[in-house]
Amino acid sequence: LSIVKSKKVLLEGVTFKNSPSWCLHPLSCESLILNDVKVFNPWYSQNGDALDVESCKNVLIANCFFDAGDDAICLKSGKDEDGRRRGEPCENVIVRNNTVLHGHGGFVIGSEMSGGVKNVYVSECSFIGTDVGLRFKSARGRGGVVENIYINNINMIDIPNDALIADLYYAAKSAPGEPIPSVSEETPAFRNIYISDVFCRGAGRAAYLNGLPEMPIENISIKNMVVTGAKEGIVVNQVAKLNIENVEIDTP
């Protein structure tokens, strides 16, 4: 279902199944509400995202249930030069009281975020058996700014990979000794991310924060986070202004 350049859109009480690609894709919409929407895509469906909200403004996603083959609740704003030229951020988004089963990520920003993502509030969501819980991803060439992200009251169970990941080397590798490029419009920036009251039982890794040397992830706060049964703890690389407070990680 693709909804483009529309205002005052309500999707409520409907169920979608077996999408061959992205299932729900609102693009350049304003005043968008999804309430009590369900998506069931096969767990093996590559690019079988449940919901991709792209370059939309004033959005509420509440009381939804997603079981998908790729990312579940994902905010985007265009890819590389096309996204920067369009210049429409995804902004003023509330994500509340949603449940995700299968999926590459429960709540996701990126990697196509070249027009920016800002002013996002996520609360009271549950991820059960999702590959990754909270997932932020980008790469050189994207550009765009992701900022003012507030997340609290998140519950997760049996997350095989990262409970929390912010990786600016998405689909790319960092080679030791590689030259560091100068900052340009192609450099993505992630900053002002506040995460609190996160509880996870069972995870491959509690958290992975991986910024770019030329543009570290800046001003990220993690408070009141408990991860039990994690195979690894927290790995941090190229992050400026990191605050970790009252975080408990139980590993072997």
C-alpha positions as CSV (number, residue, x, y, z in Angstrom):
1,L,0.0,0.0,0.0
2,S,1.6,3.2,-1.2
3,I,0.1,6.6,-0.1
4,V,1.9,9.6,-1.6
5,K,1.6,13.4,-0.9
6,S,-1.6,13.1,1.1
7,K,-2.9,14.9,4.2
8,K,-5.1,13.7,7.0
9,V,-4.6,9.9,6.5
10,L,-6.0,7.4,8.9
11,L,-5.3,3.6,8.7
12,E,-7.2,1.9,11.5
13,G,-8.2,-1.7,12.4
14,V,-6.9,-3.3,9.1
15,T,-4.6,-6.3,8.5
16,F,-2.1,-6.8,5.7
17,K,-0.5,-10.1,4.8
18,N,2.2,-11.5,2.5
19,S,3.5,-8.4,0.9
20,P,6.2,-9.1,-1.7
21,S,8.2,-6.0,-0.7
22,W,7.6,-3.0,1.6
23,C,4.1,-3.5,2.9
24,L,3.0,0.0,4.0
25,H,4.8,3.0,2.5
26,P,3.4,6.5,3.2
27,L,5.6,9.0,1.3
28,S,5.6,12.8,1.7
29,C,2.4,12.7,3.8
30,E,1.2,15.0,6.5
31,S,-1.0,14.2,9.5
32,L,-0.8,10.4,9.3
33,I,-2.3,8.1,11.9
34,L,-1.9,4.3,12.1
35,N,-3.9,2.8,14.9
36,D,-4.5,-0.9,15.5
37,V,-2.9,-2.0,12.2
38,K,-1.5,-5.5,11.8
39,V,1.1,-6.7,9.3
40,F,2.0,-10.4,8.8
41,N,4.8,-11.0,6.3
42,P,6.9,-14.2,6.1
43,W,10.0,-14.0,8.3
44,Y,12.2,-15.0,5.2
45,S,10.9,-12.2,2.9
46,Q,13.9,-10.0,2.1
47,N,12.8,-6.3,2.0
48,G,9.5,-7.4,3.4
49,D,9.3,-4.4,5.7
50,A,6.1,-3.9,7.6
51,L,6.0,-0.1,7.7
52,D,8.3,2.5,6.1
53,V,7.3,6.0,6.9
54,E,9.2,8.2,4.4
55,S,9.5,12.0,4.5
56,C,6.3,12.4,6.5
57,K,5.3,15.1,9.0
58,N,3.1,14.8,12.1
59,V,2.7,11.0,12.4
60,L,1.2,8.8,15.1
61,I,1.8,5.0,15.1
62,A,0.0,3.4,17.9
63,N,-1.4,0.0,19.1
64,C,0.0,-1.9,16.1
65,F,1.3,-5.4,15.7
66,F,4.0,-6.3,13.2
67,D,5.5,-9.6,12.2
68,A,7.8,-9.1,9.2
69,G,10.7,-10.4,7.1
70,D,12.7,-7.2,7.3
71,D,12.5,-4.0,9.4
72,A,9.2,-3.5,11.2
73,I,8.6,0.2,12.1
74,C,11.1,2.2,10.0
75,L,11.5,6.0,9.4
76,K,13.2,7.1,6.2
77,S,13.6,10.2,4.1
78,G,15.1,9.3,0.8
79,K,18.4,7.8,-0.4
80,D,21.6,9.6,-1.2
81,E,21.4,12.5,-3.7
82,D,17.8,11.9,-4.4
83,G,16.8,12.2,-0.8
84,R,19.0,15.3,-0.2
85,R,17.6,17.0,-3.3
86,R,14.0,16.3,-2.2
87,G,14.9,17.7,1.3
88,E,11.9,16.4,3.1
89,P,12.7,15.2,6.6
90,C,10.6,12.7,8.5
91,E,9.6,14.7,11.5
92,N,7.3,15.0,14.5
93,V,6.6,11.3,14.9
94,I,5.1,9.5,17.9
95,V,5.4,5.7,18.1
96,R,3.5,4.2,21.1
97,N,2.4,0.9,22.4
98,N,3.4,-1.3,19.4
99,T,4.5,-5.0,19.4
100,V,7.0,-6.6,16.9
101,L,7.7,-10.3,16.5
102,H,10.0,-11.2,13.6
103,G,11.9,-8.4,11.9
104,H,15.4,-7.2,11.2
105,G,14.7,-4.3,13.6
106,G,11.8,-3.4,15.9
107,F,12.1,0.4,15.7
108,V,14.4,1.6,12.9
109,I,15.8,4.8,11.5
110,G,17.6,4.6,8.1
111,S,19.5,3.7,6.3
112,E,17.8,5.8,3.6
113,M,17.6,9.0,5.7
114,S,19.3,11.5,3.4
115,G,16.5,14.1,3.9
116,G,16.9,13.9,7.7
117,V,14.8,12.5,10.6
118,K,14.0,14.7,13.6
119,N,11.7,15.1,16.6
120,V,10.7,11.4,17.3
121,Y,9.2,10.0,20.4
122,V,9.0,6.2,21.0
123,S,7.4,4.7,24.0
124,E,5.9,1.5,25.5
125,C,6.9,-0.8,22.7
126,S,7.7,-4.6,22.9
127,F,10.0,-6.6,20.6
128,I,9.8,-10.4,20.9
129,G,12.3,-12.4,19.0
130,T,13.2,-9.5,16.7
131,D,16.7,-9.7,15.2
132,V,17.6,-6.2,16.6
133,G,15.6,-4.1,19.0
134,L,16.4,-0.4,18.4
135,R,18.2,0.0,15.1
136,F,19.8,3.2,13.7
137,K,21.8,2.8,10.5
138,S,23.4,4.9,7.8
139,A,26.6,5.1,5.7
140,R,28.9,7.5,3.9
141,G,27.2,8.8,0.8
142,R,23.8,9.2,2.5
143,G,24.2,12.6,4.2
144,G,21.2,13.8,6.2
145,V,20.9,14.6,9.9
146,V,19.1,12.4,12.5
147,E,18.4,14.3,15.7
148,N,16.2,14.8,18.7
149,I,15.2,11.1,19.2
150,Y,13.6,10.2,22.5
151,I,12.9,6.6,23.4
152,N,11.7,5.2,26.7
153,N,9.8,2.2,28.2
154,I,10.9,-0.5,25.8
155,N,10.7,-4.2,26.6
156,M,12.5,-6.9,24.6
157,I,12.8,-10.7,24.9
158,D,15.1,-13.0,23.0
159,I,16.9,-10.6,20.7
160,P,19.5,-12.7,18.8
161,N,21.7,-9.7,17.8
162,D,21.9,-6.2,19.3
163,A,19.3,-4.8,21.7
164,L,20.5,-1.4,20.6
165,I,22.6,-0.5,17.6
166,A,23.7,2.7,15.9
167,D,25.9,1.9,13.0
168,L,27.1,4.4,10.5
169,Y,29.0,1.7,8.6
170,Y,25.8,0.0,7.4
171,A,26.6,-2.4,4.6
172,A,30.2,-1.3,4.6
173,K,33.4,-2.2,6.4
174,S,35.9,0.0,8.2
175,A,39.5,-1.0,7.1
176,P,42.3,-0.2,9.5
177,G,44.4,2.7,8.3
178,E,41.9,3.7,5.6
179,P,42.0,7.5,4.8
180,I,39.4,9.5,6.6
181,P,37.3,11.6,4.1
182,S,36.5,15.2,4.8
183,V,33.0,16.1,5.9
184,S,30.6,16.9,3.1
185,E,26.9,16.8,2.2
186,E,27.4,13.1,1.9
187,T,28.3,12.7,5.5
188,P,25.5,11.4,7.7
189,A,25.1,12.9,11.2
190,F,23.4,11.3,14.2
191,R,23.0,13.4,17.4
192,N,20.8,14.1,20.4
193,I,19.5,10.6,21.0
194,Y,18.0,9.9,24.5
195,I,17.2,6.3,25.5
196,S,15.8,5.3,28.9
197,D,14.0,2.5,30.8
198,V,14.9,-0.3,28.4
199,F,14.6,-3.9,29.6
200,C,15.8,-6.8,27.6
201,R,15.9,-10.5,28.5
202,G,18.3,-12.4,26.2
203,A,20.4,-10.6,23.6
204,G,23.4,-11.3,21.4
205,R,24.9,-8.0,22.4
206,A,23.5,-5.3,24.7
207,A,24.6,-2.3,22.6
208,Y,26.8,-1.3,19.6
209,L,27.5,2.3,18.8
210,N,29.7,2.8,15.8
211,G,30.2,6.3,14.4
212,L,32.4,7.7,11.6
213,P,35.8,9.1,12.6
214,E,35.0,12.3,10.6
215,M,31.5,12.5,12.1
216,P,31.1,10.7,15.5
217,I,27.7,9.9,16.8
218,E,27.2,13.0,19.1
219,N,25.3,13.4,22.4
220,I,23.7,10.0,23.1
221,S,22.3,9.1,26.5
222,I,21.4,5.7,27.8
223,K,19.7,5.6,31.2
224,N,18.1,2.9,33.2
225,M,18.8,0.0,30.9
226,V,18.9,-3.6,32.0
227,V,20.0,-6.5,29.7
228,T,20.1,-10.0,31.1
229,G,21.4,-13.0,29.4
230,A,23.6,-11.0,26.9
231,K,26.4,-12.8,25.2
232,E,28.3,-9.5,24.9
233,G,28.2,-6.1,26.7
234,I,28.4,-2.6,25.2
235,V,30.8,-1.8,22.3
236,V,31.5,1.9,21.6
237,N,33.5,3.4,18.7
238,Q,33.6,7.0,17.5
239,V,31.1,8.5,19.8
240,A,31.2,12.0,21.3
241,K,29.4,13.0,24.5
242,L,28.2,9.6,25.6
243,N,26.3,9.4,28.9
244,I,25.6,5.9,30.4
245,E,23.8,6.0,33.7
246,N,22.3,3.2,35.8
247,V,22.9,0.5,33.1
248,E,23.1,-3.1,34.1
249,I,24.4,-5.8,31.7
250,D,24.4,-9.4,32.7
251,T,26.8,-11.5,30.6
252,P,28.5,-14.9,31.0
